[in-house]
């Protein structure tokens, strides 16, 4: 999920001389994060209402699909600054839903005596995920930077975004068996 944060902010700061990018300052590029924060907050507020209708693992899968949509949007459309704002907003909504659903999923698959440890471990995993997302993005962009060039080819951003789509597809597919497990436990 955090791969896209790195990609979008870096893309926004890339100077026009590279043949793409917007040449934004660090401060202005940081403003691109506003839709992420706002829609993440909205998703966090909506999640308790949605959780009364669907199981947490399904909400997790749906959130992964939304995050994948943010990656797909960035892969397909990033020539206008508004498109970066839109991709960041979609990402924020998905991450907000994902973060709100995860504690319920953890409670579903963890014995009560281990819930506290599992929740703590979740926060560690999120930090590691942020680091991995940034590192994977950097690795793909570095691989897409030609010899003697300062900036990666625009296609490297597409490749990195498609890796994110793949990761969210895997997340979605691994969340669905948890929903079936919970459904069979609550409806024998």
Helices and strands as residue ranges (DSSP letters): H 2-13, G 16-18, H 26-31, H 34-51, H 56-76, H 81-109, G 112-114, H 115-143, H 154-186
